[in-house]
Protein backbone atom coordinates (compact mmCIF):
# COMPACT_ATOMS: atom_id res chain seq x y z
CA UNK A 1 0.00 0.00 0.00
CA UNK A 2 2.81 2.42 0.88
CA UNK A 3 4.63 1.75 -2.40
CA UNK A 4 1.43 2.19 -4.43
CA UNK A 5 0.69 5.49 -2.68
CA UNK A 6 4.20 6.71 -3.34
CA UNK A 7 4.07 5.77 -7.03
CA UNK A 8 0.65 7.35 -7.48
CA UNK A 9 1.70 10.50 -5.64
CA UNK A 10 4.97 10.77 -7.53
CA UNK A 11 3.22 10.21 -10.84
CA UNK A 12 0.62 12.88 -10.14
CA UNK A 13 3.23 15.33 -8.85
CA UNK A 14 5.35 14.73 -11.96
CA UNK A 15 2.45 15.40 -14.29
CA UNK A 16 1.45 18.58 -12.49
CA UNK A 17 5.02 19.84 -12.30
CA UNK A 18 5.81 19.17 -15.94
CA UNK A 19 2.45 20.34 -17.24
CA UNK A 20 2.25 17.05 -19.20
CA UNK A 21 -1.53 16.94 -19.57
CA UNK A 22 -1.84 20.38 -21.20
CA UNK A 23 1.18 19.56 -23.38
CA UNK A 24 -0.55 16.46 -24.76
CA UNK A 25 -3.68 18.49 -25.49
CA UNK A 26 -1.85 21.28 -27.29
CA UNK A 27 0.24 18.82 -29.28
CA UNK A 28 -2.82 17.88 -31.29
CA UNK A 29 -3.08 19.78 -34.56
CA UNK A 30 -6.21 21.44 -35.87
CA UNK A 31 -6.79 19.62 -39.14
CA UNK A 32 -9.39 19.67 -41.88
CA UNK A 33 -9.43 16.85 -44.43
CA UNK A 34 -11.69 15.98 -47.33
CA UNK A 35 -13.04 12.48 -47.94
CA UNK A 36 -14.58 11.55 -51.29
CA UNK A 37 -17.09 8.71 -51.27
CA UNK A 38 -17.72 6.26 -54.07
CA UNK A 39 -21.48 6.43 -53.40
CA UNK A 40 -24.42 8.86 -53.63
CA UNK A 41 -25.90 10.42 -50.49
CA UNK A 42 -29.34 8.72 -50.64
CA UNK A 43 -27.71 5.36 -49.80
CA UNK A 44 -27.54 6.14 -46.10
CA UNK A 45 -26.02 2.80 -45.09
CA UNK A 46 -23.14 2.52 -47.52
CA UNK A 47 -22.49 6.26 -48.03
CA UNK A 48 -23.34 6.84 -44.37
CA UNK A 49 -20.39 4.76 -43.17
CA UNK A 50 -18.07 7.60 -44.16
CA UNK A 51 -20.21 10.06 -42.21
CA UNK A 52 -20.13 7.78 -39.17
CA UNK A 53 -16.34 7.61 -39.46
CA UNK A 54 -15.90 11.38 -39.82
CA UNK A 55 -18.21 12.07 -36.87
CA UNK A 56 -16.23 9.71 -34.64
CA UNK A 57 -12.93 11.33 -35.59
CA UNK A 58 -14.37 14.72 -34.67
CA UNK A 59 -15.74 13.45 -31.36
CA UNK A 60 -12.51 11.72 -30.34
CA UNK A 61 -10.42 14.81 -31.08
CA UNK A 62 -12.72 17.32 -29.45
CA UNK A 63 -13.44 18.81 -32.85
CA UNK A 64 -9.79 19.49 -33.67
CA UNK A 65 -9.73 17.00 -36.57
CA UNK A 66 -12.59 17.63 -38.98
CA UNK A 67 -13.21 15.45 -42.06
CA UNK A 68 -15.79 16.65 -44.58
CA UNK A 69 -17.52 13.88 -46.55
CA UNK A 70 -18.36 14.40 -50.22
CA UNK A 71 -20.61 12.20 -52.35
CA UNK A 72 -19.39 10.68 -55.59
CA UNK A 73 -18.86 13.35 -58.28
CA UNK A 74 -18.91 16.30 -55.84
CA UNK A 75 -15.10 16.47 -56.03
CA UNK A 76 -14.25 13.58 -58.35
CA UNK A 77 -16.44 10.91 -59.99
CA UNK A 78 -16.28 7.42 -58.50
CA UNK A 79 -13.85 6.04 -61.14
CA UNK A 80 -11.34 8.74 -60.21
CA UNK A 81 -11.33 8.08 -56.47
CA UNK A 82 -8.13 6.04 -56.30
CA UNK A 83 -6.29 8.57 -58.46
CA UNK A 84 -7.55 11.44 -56.28
CA UNK A 85 -6.25 9.81 -53.09
CA UNK A 86 -3.02 8.68 -54.74
CA UNK A 87 -2.25 12.17 -56.03
CA UNK A 88 -3.30 13.97 -52.86
CA UNK A 89 -6.26 15.76 -54.48
CA UNK A 90 -8.12 14.58 -51.37
CA UNK A 91 -6.71 13.10 -48.19
CA UNK A 92 -9.17 10.20 -48.08
CA UNK A 93 -11.62 8.06 -50.01
CA UNK A 94 -14.26 5.50 -49.04
CA UNK A 95 -15.16 2.90 -51.60
CA UNK A 96 -15.53 -0.72 -52.67
CA UNK A 97 -12.03 -1.72 -53.83
CA UNK A 98 -13.26 -4.08 -56.55
CA UNK A 99 -14.45 -1.10 -58.58
CA UNK A 100 -10.81 -0.59 -59.52
CA UNK A 101 -9.91 -4.08 -60.70
CA UNK A 102 -9.25 -2.55 -64.13
CA UNK A 103 -6.08 -1.03 -62.66
CA UNK A 104 -5.07 -4.38 -61.19
CA UNK A 105 -7.19 -7.45 -60.41
CA UNK A 106 -5.67 -7.51 -56.91
CA UNK A 107 -8.01 -4.65 -55.94
CA UNK A 108 -10.91 -7.12 -56.04
CA UNK A 109 -9.36 -9.26 -53.31
CA UNK A 110 -9.66 -6.36 -50.89
CA UNK A 111 -13.43 -6.36 -51.36
CA UNK A 112 -15.07 -9.50 -52.79
CA UNK A 113 -14.60 -12.12 -55.46
CA UNK A 114 -17.15 -14.74 -56.55
CA UNK A 115 -17.33 -17.59 -54.03
CA UNK A 116 -15.00 -15.79 -51.67
CA UNK A 117 -15.11 -15.07 -47.95
CA UNK A 118 -18.26 -14.08 -46.09
CA UNK A 119 -18.24 -10.89 -44.02
CA UNK A 120 -17.03 -12.42 -40.76
CA UNK A 121 -14.37 -14.40 -42.58
CA UNK A 122 -13.28 -11.27 -44.43
CA UNK A 123 -12.83 -9.40 -41.15
CA UNK A 124 -10.91 -12.34 -39.72
CA UNK A 125 -8.59 -12.43 -42.74
CA UNK A 126 -8.03 -8.68 -42.50
CA UNK A 127 -7.47 -8.34 -38.77
CA UNK A 128 -6.12 -11.74 -37.70
CA UNK A 129 -4.89 -13.27 -40.96
CA UNK A 130 -2.56 -11.70 -43.50
CA UNK A 131 -5.24 -9.76 -45.37
CA UNK A 132 -4.60 -6.25 -44.09
CA UNK A 133 -0.84 -6.65 -44.33
CA UNK A 134 -0.95 -7.99 -47.88
CA UNK A 135 -3.44 -5.42 -49.14
CA UNK A 136 -1.52 -2.55 -47.56
CA UNK A 137 1.65 -3.81 -49.18
CA UNK A 138 -0.16 -3.76 -52.54
CA UNK A 139 -1.74 -0.33 -51.92
CA UNK A 140 1.69 1.22 -51.29
CA UNK A 141 2.06 1.15 -55.08
CA UNK A 142 -0.76 3.72 -55.13
CA UNK A 143 0.39 5.88 -52.18
CA UNK A 144 -2.52 4.53 -50.14
CA UNK A 145 -2.87 3.39 -46.52
CA UNK A 146 -6.04 1.33 -46.04
CA UNK A 147 -8.44 0.52 -43.21
CA UNK A 148 -11.49 -1.80 -43.33
CA UNK A 149 -14.52 0.46 -43.68
CA UNK A 150 -17.70 -1.59 -43.59
CA UNK A 151 -19.35 -4.66 -45.05
CA UNK A 152 -22.82 -5.21 -46.49
CA UNK A 153 -22.93 -8.90 -45.63
CA UNK A 154 -23.91 -11.41 -48.31
CA UNK A 155 -25.80 -9.64 -51.07
CA UNK A 156 -28.77 -10.66 -53.18
CA UNK A 157 -28.34 -11.94 -56.71
CA UNK A 158 -30.34 -9.22 -58.40
CA UNK A 159 -33.55 -8.36 -60.21
CA UNK A 160 -34.54 -10.18 -63.40
CA UNK A 161 -37.26 -9.32 -65.87
CA UNK A 162 -37.68 -13.02 -66.67
CA UNK A 163 -37.17 -16.15 -64.57
CA UNK A 164 -33.83 -17.98 -64.62
CA UNK A 165 -34.42 -21.73 -64.78
CA UNK A 166 -30.94 -22.95 -65.71
CA UNK A 167 -27.45 -21.72 -66.54
CA UNK A 168 -28.49 -21.69 -70.22
CA UNK A 169 -30.79 -18.73 -69.49
CA UNK A 170 -27.75 -16.57 -68.83
CA UNK A 171 -26.54 -16.79 -72.42
CA UNK A 172 -26.97 -13.42 -74.10
CA UNK A 173 -28.46 -11.88 -70.93
CA UNK A 174 -27.66 -8.18 -70.57
CA UNK A 175 -26.88 -8.00 -66.87
CA UNK A 176 -25.88 -4.91 -64.91
CA UNK A 177 -23.20 -6.38 -62.67
CA UNK A 178 -20.29 -4.51 -61.19
CA UNK A 179 -16.71 -5.25 -60.42
CA UNK A 180 -14.68 -8.38 -61.01
CA UNK A 181 -17.81 -10.57 -61.04
CA UNK A 182 -18.61 -9.43 -64.58
CA UNK A 183 -15.66 -11.42 -65.89
CA UNK A 184 -17.06 -14.63 -64.41
CA UNK A 185 -20.54 -13.96 -65.74
CA UNK A 186 -19.09 -13.17 -69.15
CA UNK A 187 -17.64 -16.68 -69.26
CA UNK A 188 -21.21 -17.97 -68.76
CA UNK A 189 -22.46 -16.07 -71.81
CA UNK A 190 -23.67 -12.96 -69.99
CA UNK A 191 -23.18 -9.53 -71.54
CA UNK A 192 -22.04 -7.50 -68.47
CA UNK A 193 -23.20 -3.90 -68.23
CA UNK A 194 -21.39 -1.42 -65.98
CA UNK A 195 -24.12 1.10 -65.10
CA UNK A 196 -24.02 3.52 -62.12
CA UNK A 197 -26.57 2.88 -59.38
CA UNK A 198 -28.59 5.96 -60.20
CA UNK A 199 -29.19 4.79 -63.78
CA UNK A 200 -30.16 1.17 -63.14
CA UNK A 201 -33.91 1.77 -62.72
CA UNK A 202 -34.27 3.45 -66.11
CA UNK A 203 -32.18 0.77 -67.81
CA UNK A 204 -34.40 -2.00 -66.38
CA UNK A 205 -37.59 -0.12 -67.16
CA UNK A 206 -36.62 0.49 -70.80
CA UNK A 207 -35.22 -3.02 -71.31
CA UNK A 208 -31.70 -1.71 -71.93
CA UNK A 209 -30.69 -4.44 -69.49
CA UNK A 210 -32.47 -7.70 -68.71
CA UNK A 211 -31.33 -7.89 -65.12
CA UNK A 212 -29.43 -5.87 -62.52
CA UNK A 213 -27.84 -6.40 -59.14
CA UNK A 214 -27.06 -3.76 -56.55
CA UNK A 215 -26.83 -4.68 -52.85
CA UNK A 216 -29.83 -6.08 -51.00
CA UNK A 217 -33.42 -5.40 -49.90
CA UNK A 218 -32.90 -2.13 -48.02
CA UNK A 219 -30.96 -0.33 -50.75
CA UNK A 220 -32.77 -2.06 -53.63
CA UNK A 221 -36.17 -1.05 -52.32
CA UNK A 222 -35.05 2.58 -52.15
CA UNK A 223 -34.10 2.45 -55.81
CA UNK A 224 -37.45 0.89 -56.78
CA UNK A 225 -36.18 -2.08 -58.80
CA UNK A 226 -39.16 -4.23 -57.79
CA UNK A 227 -41.42 -1.98 -59.88
CA UNK A 228 -39.71 -2.90 -63.15
CA UNK A 229 -38.29 -6.41 -62.57
CA UNK A 230 -40.39 -8.68 -60.33
CA UNK A 231 -38.03 -11.67 -59.98
CA UNK A 232 -35.54 -11.34 -57.11
CA UNK A 233 -32.76 -13.96 -57.00
CA UNK A 234 -30.33 -15.06 -54.29
CA UNK A 235 -27.61 -15.48 -53.25
CA UNK A 236 -25.24 -12.96 -54.80
CA UNK A 237 -22.48 -15.54 -54.99
CA UNK A 238 -20.08 -12.92 -56.31
CA UNK A 239 -20.49 -10.86 -53.12
CA UNK A 240 -20.56 -13.16 -50.12
CA UNK A 241 -18.96 -10.53 -47.89
CA UNK A 242 -17.89 -7.39 -49.76
CA UNK A 243 -15.67 -5.23 -47.60
CA UNK A 244 -15.34 -1.49 -48.14
CA UNK A 245 -12.17 0.42 -47.38
CA UNK A 246 -11.10 3.82 -46.19
CA UNK A 247 -8.18 4.91 -48.34
CA UNK A 248 -5.77 7.49 -46.89
CA UNK A 249 -3.07 9.26 -48.88
CA UNK A 250 0.22 8.01 -47.41
CA UNK A 251 1.82 11.45 -47.16
CA UNK A 252 -1.23 12.79 -45.32
CA UNK A 253 -1.29 9.74 -43.04
CA UNK A 254 2.42 9.90 -42.27
CA UNK A 255 2.05 13.55 -41.25
CA UNK A 256 -0.37 12.64 -38.44
CA UNK A 257 0.62 12.39 -34.80
CA UNK A 258 0.52 8.89 -33.28
CA UNK A 259 -2.66 9.88 -31.43
CA UNK A 260 -4.42 10.92 -34.62
CA UNK A 261 -3.31 7.74 -36.38
CA UNK A 262 -4.84 5.70 -33.55
CA UNK A 263 -8.05 7.70 -33.80
CA UNK A 264 -8.29 7.08 -37.56
CA UNK A 265 -7.88 3.36 -36.93
CA UNK A 266 -10.46 3.30 -34.13
CA UNK A 267 -13.04 5.37 -36.02
CA UNK A 268 -12.66 3.15 -39.10
CA UNK A 269 -13.18 0.01 -37.00
CA UNK A 270 -16.32 1.54 -35.47
CA UNK A 271 -17.72 2.43 -38.90
CA UNK A 272 -16.80 -1.06 -40.13
CA UNK A 273 -19.02 -2.74 -37.52
CA UNK A 274 -21.75 -0.08 -37.65
CA UNK A 275 -22.34 -0.44 -41.38
CA UNK A 276 -23.13 -4.15 -41.33
CA UNK A 277 -25.21 -3.75 -38.17
CA UNK A 278 -27.40 -1.31 -40.08
CA UNK A 279 -27.78 -3.67 -43.05
CA UNK A 280 -28.56 -6.66 -40.82
CA UNK A 281 -31.19 -4.66 -38.94
CA UNK A 282 -32.85 -3.06 -41.98
CA UNK A 283 -32.78 -5.78 -44.65
CA UNK A 284 -35.39 -8.08 -43.01
CA UNK A 285 -38.03 -5.36 -42.84
CA UNK A 286 -37.36 -4.29 -46.42
CA UNK A 287 -37.51 -7.86 -47.70
CA UNK A 288 -40.91 -8.45 -46.07
CA UNK A 289 -42.21 -5.24 -47.61
CA UNK A 290 -40.91 -6.20 -51.05
CA UNK A 291 -42.52 -9.64 -50.92
CA UNK A 292 -45.74 -8.06 -49.63
CA UNK A 293 -45.82 -5.81 -52.69
CA UNK A 294 -45.49 -8.70 -55.14
CA UNK A 295 -41.78 -9.44 -55.45
CA UNK A 296 -41.11 -13.10 -56.26
CA UNK A 297 -38.11 -14.67 -54.53
CA UNK A 298 -36.06 -17.38 -56.24
CA UNK A 299 -32.91 -19.22 -55.32
CA UNK A 300 -30.45 -19.57 -58.20
CA UNK A 301 -30.70 -23.08 -59.73
CA UNK A 302 -27.98 -25.50 -58.68
CA UNK A 303 -26.44 -25.68 -62.15
CA UNK A 304 -26.06 -21.88 -62.18
CA UNK A 305 -24.08 -22.03 -58.94
CA UNK A 306 -21.96 -24.97 -60.05
CA UNK A 307 -21.18 -23.48 -63.46
CA UNK A 308 -20.28 -20.13 -61.94
CA UNK A 309 -18.08 -21.80 -59.31
CA UNK A 310 -16.16 -23.68 -61.99
CA UNK A 311 -15.71 -20.61 -64.19
CA UNK A 312 -14.67 -18.42 -61.25
CA UNK A 313 -11.82 -20.72 -60.25
CA UNK A 314 -10.70 -21.15 -63.83
CA UNK A 315 -10.50 -17.35 -64.03
CA UNK A 316 -8.47 -17.14 -60.80
CA UNK A 317 -5.95 -19.60 -62.20
CA UNK A 318 -5.62 -17.60 -65.41
CA UNK A 319 -5.23 -14.27 -63.60
CA UNK A 320 -2.71 -15.74 -61.15
CA UNK A 321 -0.60 -16.98 -64.07
CA UNK A 322 -0.14 -13.46 -65.44
CA UNK A 323 -0.54 -11.16 -62.43
CA UNK A 324 1.98 -11.65 -59.59
CA UNK A 325 0.16 -9.18 -57.31
CA UNK A 326 -3.07 -11.17 -57.58
CA UNK A 327 -1.29 -14.51 -57.25
CA UNK A 328 0.53 -13.57 -54.04
CA UNK A 329 -2.59 -12.30 -52.29
CA UNK A 330 -5.01 -14.87 -53.69
CA UNK A 331 -2.91 -17.84 -52.55
CA UNK A 332 -3.08 -16.62 -48.96
CA UNK A 333 -6.78 -15.70 -49.33
CA UNK A 334 -7.62 -19.16 -50.69
CA UNK A 335 -5.79 -20.97 -47.89
CA UNK A 336 -7.61 -18.88 -45.31
CA UNK A 337 -10.96 -19.54 -47.04
CA UNK A 338 -10.39 -23.30 -46.86
CA UNK A 339 -9.82 -23.26 -43.10
CA UNK A 340 -12.71 -20.88 -42.51
CA UNK A 341 -15.21 -23.06 -44.36
CA UNK A 342 -13.96 -26.15 -42.55
CA UNK A 343 -14.92 -24.44 -39.29
CA UNK A 344 -18.11 -22.70 -40.41
CA UNK A 345 -19.64 -25.93 -41.77
CA UNK A 346 -19.93 -27.30 -38.22
CA UNK A 347 -21.01 -25.04 -35.35
CA UNK A 348 -22.09 -22.00 -37.38
CA UNK A 349 -23.92 -23.84 -40.16
CA UNK A 350 -25.39 -26.38 -37.75
CA UNK A 351 -26.88 -23.67 -35.54
CA UNK A 352 -28.08 -21.55 -38.47
CA UNK A 353 -29.70 -24.48 -40.28
CA UNK A 354 -31.67 -25.44 -37.19
CA UNK A 355 -32.75 -21.92 -36.22
CA UNK A 356 -33.81 -20.94 -39.72
CA UNK A 357 -36.02 -24.02 -39.97
CA UNK A 358 -37.97 -23.13 -36.81
CA UNK A 359 -41.25 -21.24 -36.59
CA UNK A 360 -40.25 -18.26 -34.51
JOBELKA-V752531 format. One record per residue. RES is the residue in three letters. PHI is phi in radians with two decimals (* if undefined). OMEGA is omega in radians with two decimals (999 if undefined). NEAR is the number of other C-alpha atoms within 8 Angstrom. Layout:
# JOBELKA-V752531
RES_PHI_OMEGA_NEAR ; RES_PHI_OMEGA_NEAR
This chain:
# JOBELKA-V752531
UNK_*_-3.12_4 ; UNK_-1.13_-3.12_5 ; UNK_-1.15_3.14_6 ; UNK_-1.07_3.13_7 ; UNK_-1.09_-3.14_8 ; UNK_-1.13_-3.13_8 ; UNK_-1.08_-3.14_8 ; UNK_-1.10_-3.13_8 ; UNK_-1.14_-3.13_8 ; UNK_-1.15_3.13_8 ; UNK_-1.11_-3.14_8 ; UNK_-1.14_3.14_8 ; UNK_-1.07_-3.13_8 ; UNK_-1.14_3.14_8 ; UNK_-1.13_-3.12_10 ; UNK_-1.15_-3.11_9 ; UNK_-1.17_-3.07_7 ; UNK_-1.47_-3.08_6 ; UNK_1.17_-3.02_8 ; UNK_-1.12_-3.08_9 ; UNK_-1.09_3.07_8 ; UNK_-1.08_-3.13_7 ; UNK_-1.11_3.13_8 ; UNK_-1.11_-3.14_8 ; UNK_-1.09_-3.07_7 ; UNK_-1.28_-3.14_7 ; UNK_-1.20_-3.11_6 ; UNK_-1.28_-3.14_9 ; UNK_-1.38_2.92_7 ; UNK_-1.56_-3.06_6 ; UNK_-2.17_3.01_7 ; UNK_-2.36_3.13_8 ; UNK_-2.00_3.02_11 ; UNK_-2.04_3.10_11 ; UNK_-2.12_3.07_14 ; UNK_-1.75_-3.14_16 ; UNK_-1.62_3.05_16 ; UNK_-1.58_-2.99_14 ; UNK_-2.35_3.08_11 ; UNK_-1.39_-3.08_9 ; UNK_-1.06_-3.09_8 ; UNK_-1.04_3.12_5 ; UNK_-1.48_-2.96_10 ; UNK_-1.17_3.13_8 ; UNK_-1.41_-3.02_9 ; UNK_-1.43_3.01_11 ; UNK_-1.23_-3.07_15 ; UNK_-1.09_3.13_11 ; UNK_-1.04_3.11_15 ; UNK_-1.19_3.10_14 ; UNK_-1.18_3.08_9 ; UNK_-1.05_3.13_9 ; UNK_-1.04_-3.09_12 ; UNK_-1.10_3.13_13 ; UNK_-1.11_3.14_9 ; UNK_-1.12_3.11_9 ; UNK_-1.05_3.11_15 ; UNK_-1.08_-3.13_13 ; UNK_-1.13_-3.07_8 ; UNK_-1.32_3.11_8 ; UNK_-1.94_-3.13_10 ; UNK_1.08_3.12_7 ; UNK_1.47_-3.11_9 ; UNK_-1.37_-3.13_10 ; UNK_-2.08_-3.10_13 ; UNK_-1.87_3.10_11 ; UNK_-2.13_3.10_12 ; UNK_-1.55_-3.09_9 ; UNK_-1.80_-3.09_11 ; UNK_-2.18_3.14_10 ; UNK_-1.17_3.10_13 ; UNK_-0.93_3.10_13 ; UNK_1.47_3.08_7 ; UNK_-1.18_3.08_8 ; UNK_-1.91_3.07_8 ; UNK_-2.41_3.06_10 ; UNK_-1.19_-3.09_10 ; UNK_-0.89_-3.12_10 ; UNK_-1.08_-3.11_7 ; UNK_-1.67_-3.04_8 ; UNK_-1.09_-3.13_13 ; UNK_-1.05_3.13_10 ; UNK_-1.10_-3.12_7 ; UNK_-1.14_3.10_11 ; UNK_-1.25_-3.12_17 ; UNK_-1.01_-3.07_11 ; UNK_-1.54_3.14_9 ; UNK_1.40_3.04_9 ; UNK_-1.05_2.98_7 ; UNK_-2.27_3.12_13 ; UNK_-1.36_-3.02_12 ; UNK_-2.51_2.98_13 ; UNK_-2.44_3.06_15 ; UNK_-2.36_-2.98_14 ; UNK_-2.81_2.98_11 ; UNK_-1.66_-3.03_11 ; UNK_-0.96_-3.06_12 ; UNK_-1.17_3.06_14 ; UNK_-1.06_-2.99_12 ; UNK_-1.91_-3.12_13 ; UNK_-1.12_3.09_13 ; UNK_-1.13_3.05_6 ; UNK_-1.27_3.13_6 ; UNK_-2.92_-3.10_8 ; UNK_-1.04_-3.12_14 ; UNK_-1.10_3.08_11 ; UNK_-0.98_-3.08_13 ; UNK_-1.08_-3.10_15 ; UNK_-1.19_3.08_12 ; UNK_-1.42_-3.10_12 ; UNK_-2.24_-3.14_14 ; UNK_-2.90_2.98_15 ; UNK_-2.25_3.13_11 ; UNK_-0.95_3.14_12 ; UNK_1.06_3.13_10 ; UNK_-1.69_-3.10_11 ; UNK_-1.41_2.99_11 ; UNK_-1.41_-2.98_11 ; UNK_-1.13_3.12_14 ; UNK_-1.16_3.12_8 ; UNK_-1.15_3.13_10 ; UNK_-1.14_3.09_11 ; UNK_-1.13_3.13_9 ; UNK_-1.12_3.11_9 ; UNK_-1.12_-3.12_13 ; UNK_-1.18_-2.98_12 ; UNK_-1.52_-3.06_9 ; UNK_-2.02_3.04_8 ; UNK_-1.63_-3.12_9 ; UNK_-1.75_-3.00_10 ; UNK_-1.01_-3.09_13 ; UNK_-1.14_3.14_12 ; UNK_-1.10_-3.11_8 ; UNK_-1.19_-3.14_9 ; UNK_-1.19_3.10_11 ; UNK_-1.13_3.08_11 ; UNK_-1.07_3.11_8 ; UNK_-1.19_-3.08_10 ; UNK_-1.17_3.09_11 ; UNK_-1.03_3.09_10 ; UNK_-1.13_-3.10_7 ; UNK_-2.02_-3.13_8 ; UNK_1.01_-3.07_12 ; UNK_-2.15_2.92_14 ; UNK_-1.87_-3.02_12 ; UNK_-2.04_3.04_12 ; UNK_-2.45_3.05_11 ; UNK_-0.95_-3.02_12 ; UNK_-2.36_3.08_15 ; UNK_2.14_3.09_15 ; UNK_-2.67_3.13_13 ; UNK_-1.49_-2.91_14 ; UNK_1.36_-3.13_12 ; UNK_-1.00_-3.09_13 ; UNK_-1.68_3.07_14 ; UNK_-1.41_-3.07_14 ; UNK_-1.54_3.01_11 ; UNK_1.96_-3.05_13 ; UNK_-1.88_-3.05_14 ; UNK_-2.17_3.13_14 ; UNK_-1.23_3.10_11 ; UNK_-2.19_-3.13_7 ; UNK_-1.20_3.07_6 ; UNK_-1.86_-3.08_10 ; UNK_-1.83_3.10_7 ; UNK_-2.81_3.12_9 ; UNK_-1.05_-3.13_12 ; UNK_-1.10_-3.12_5 ; UNK_-1.24_3.10_8 ; UNK_-1.43_-3.07_11 ; UNK_-1.14_-3.14_9 ; UNK_1.40_-3.10_7 ; UNK_-1.23_3.06_12 ; UNK_-1.51_-2.95_12 ; UNK_-2.12_3.01_13 ; UNK_-1.30_3.12_13 ; UNK_-2.51_-3.03_13 ; UNK_-1.66_2.98_10 ; UNK_1.18_-3.05_10 ; UNK_-1.13_-3.08_12 ; UNK_-1.05_-3.13_11 ; UNK_-1.02_3.13_10 ; UNK_-1.18_3.10_8 ; UNK_-1.21_-3.12_13 ; UNK_-1.12_3.11_12 ; UNK_-1.07_3.12_10 ; UNK_-1.20_3.11_8 ; UNK_-1.68_3.11_12 ; UNK_1.71_3.13_10 ; UNK_-1.28_3.01_13 ; UNK_-1.82_-3.06_10 ; UNK_-1.15_3.10_12 ; UNK_-2.16_3.13_10 ; UNK_-1.73_-3.06_7 ; UNK_-2.08_3.10_9 ; UNK_-1.02_-3.09_6 ; UNK_-0.93_-3.10_6 ; UNK_-1.22_-3.11_6 ; UNK_-1.91_-3.05_8 ; UNK_-1.17_-3.09_11 ; UNK_-0.98_-3.10_11 ; UNK_-1.11_-3.14_7 ; UNK_-1.14_3.09_10 ; UNK_-1.19_-3.10_16 ; UNK_-1.09_-3.09_9 ; UNK_-1.48_-3.11_7 ; UNK_1.42_3.06_7 ; UNK_-1.10_3.00_8 ; UNK_-2.18_3.13_13 ; UNK_-1.61_-3.09_12 ; UNK_-2.78_3.14_14 ; UNK_-2.70_3.02_13 ; UNK_-2.06_3.05_11 ; UNK_-2.34_3.14_10 ; UNK_-2.29_-3.08_10 ; UNK_-2.89_-2.97_9 ; UNK_-0.92_-3.05_12 ; UNK_-1.10_3.14_12 ; UNK_-1.26_-3.10_10 ; UNK_-1.12_3.12_12 ; UNK_-1.12_3.12_11 ; UNK_-1.05_-3.09_6 ; UNK_-1.51_2.98_8 ; UNK_1.32_-3.06_9 ; UNK_-1.09_-3.11_12 ; UNK_-1.10_-3.12_12 ; UNK_-1.36_-3.07_6 ; UNK_-2.15_3.11_10 ; UNK_-2.61_-2.95_14 ; UNK_-1.38_-3.02_13 ; UNK_-1.71_-3.03_14 ; UNK_-1.95_-3.05_14 ; UNK_-1.81_3.10_14 ; UNK_-2.62_-0.09_13 ; UNK_-1.54_3.00_10 ; UNK_-1.39_-3.00_12 ; UNK_-1.14_3.09_12 ; UNK_-1.51_-3.12_10 ; UNK_-2.43_-3.13_13 ; UNK_-1.29_3.14_16 ; UNK_-2.96_-3.06_17 ; UNK_-1.19_-3.12_14 ; UNK_-1.71_3.02_15 ; UNK_-1.59_3.13_14 ; UNK_-2.30_2.84_14 ; UNK_-1.64_3.07_13 ; UNK_-1.77_3.11_13 ; UNK_-2.14_3.05_13 ; UNK_-1.02_-3.02_16 ; UNK_-1.10_3.13_10 ; UNK_-1.12_3.11_7 ; UNK_-1.14_-3.13_10 ; UNK_-1.15_-3.11_10 ; UNK_-1.12_-3.13_6 ; UNK_-1.39_-3.10_6 ; UNK_-1.31_3.00_9 ; UNK_-1.24_3.08_7 ; UNK_-0.97_3.14_6 ; UNK_-1.12_-3.13_7 ; UNK_-1.18_3.07_10 ; UNK_-1.08_3.13_10 ; UNK_-1.14_3.13_8 ; UNK_-1.21_3.06_11 ; UNK_-1.01_-3.12_9 ; UNK_-1.10_-3.11_9 ; UNK_-1.18_-3.14_8 ; UNK_-1.15_3.11_12 ; UNK_-1.13_3.14_13 ; UNK_-1.11_3.10_11 ; UNK_-1.10_-3.14_9 ; UNK_-1.12_3.13_14 ; UNK_-1.05_-3.13_13 ; UNK_-1.27_-3.07_10 ; UNK_-1.07_-3.07_10 ; UNK_-1.11_3.14_15 ; UNK_-1.23_3.08_12 ; UNK_-1.03_3.12_8 ; UNK_-1.12_3.14_9 ; UNK_-1.09_-3.11_12 ; UNK_-1.13_3.14_9 ; UNK_-1.39_-3.00_8 ; UNK_-1.69_-3.11_9 ; UNK_-1.10_-3.11_11 ; UNK_-1.04_-3.14_9 ; UNK_-1.10_-3.13_9 ; UNK_-1.12_-3.13_11 ; UNK_-1.12_3.11_10 ; UNK_-1.08_3.13_8 ; UNK_-1.17_3.13_8 ; UNK_-1.12_3.13_12 ; UNK_-1.12_3.12_10 ; UNK_-1.10_-3.13_7 ; UNK_-1.68_3.02_6 ; UNK_1.95_3.10_7 ; UNK_-1.13_3.12_11 ; UNK_-1.84_-3.11_8 ; UNK_-1.62_3.09_9 ; UNK_-2.40_2.99_8 ; UNK_-1.56_3.11_7 ; UNK_-1.00_3.09_11 ; UNK_-0.99_-3.08_10 ; UNK_-1.03_-3.09_6 ; UNK_-1.22_3.04_8 ; UNK_-1.13_-3.13_10 ; UNK_-1.11_-3.09_10 ; UNK_-1.18_3.11_8 ; UNK_-1.14_-3.14_10 ; UNK_-1.12_3.12_11 ; UNK_-1.07_3.13_10 ; UNK_-1.10_-3.11_8 ; UNK_-1.20_3.13_11 ; UNK_-1.07_-3.08_11 ; UNK_-1.32_3.01_8 ; UNK_-1.15_3.11_8 ; UNK_-1.12_-3.12_9 ; UNK_-1.10_3.10_8 ; UNK_-1.15_-3.14_8 ; UNK_-1.15_-3.13_8 ; UNK_-1.15_3.14_11 ; UNK_-1.08_-3.11_11 ; UNK_-1.20_-3.09_8 ; UNK_-2.08_-3.10_6 ; UNK_-2.23_-3.09_9 ; UNK_-1.13_3.09_8 ; UNK_-1.11_3.13_8 ; UNK_-1.11_-3.09_13 ; UNK_-1.02_-3.10_11 ; UNK_-1.07_-3.10_8 ; UNK_-1.31_-3.08_13 ; UNK_-1.11_3.14_10 ; UNK_-1.05_3.10_8 ; UNK_-1.21_3.12_9 ; UNK_-0.99_-3.09_10 ; UNK_-1.15_3.09_8 ; UNK_-1.09_3.14_8 ; UNK_-1.11_3.13_10 ; UNK_-1.05_3.14_11 ; UNK_-1.04_-3.13_8 ; UNK_-1.16_-3.13_8 ; UNK_-1.10_-3.13_9 ; UNK_-1.27_3.02_8 ; UNK_-1.08_3.14_8 ; UNK_-1.31_-3.03_9 ; UNK_-1.11_-3.10_9 ; UNK_-1.22_-3.11_9 ; UNK_-1.67_-3.01_8 ; UNK_-1.08_-3.08_8 ; UNK_-1.09_-3.09_9 ; UNK_-1.16_3.14_9 ; UNK_-1.08_3.12_9 ; UNK_-1.16_-3.11_8 ; UNK_-1.09_-3.13_8 ; UNK_-1.02_-3.13_8 ; UNK_-1.18_-3.06_8 ; UNK_-1.11_-3.08_7 ; UNK_-1.34_3.08_6 ; UNK_-1.65_-3.08_6 ; UNK_-1.52_3.04_6 ; UNK_-1.61_-3.05_3 ; UNK_-1.75_999_2
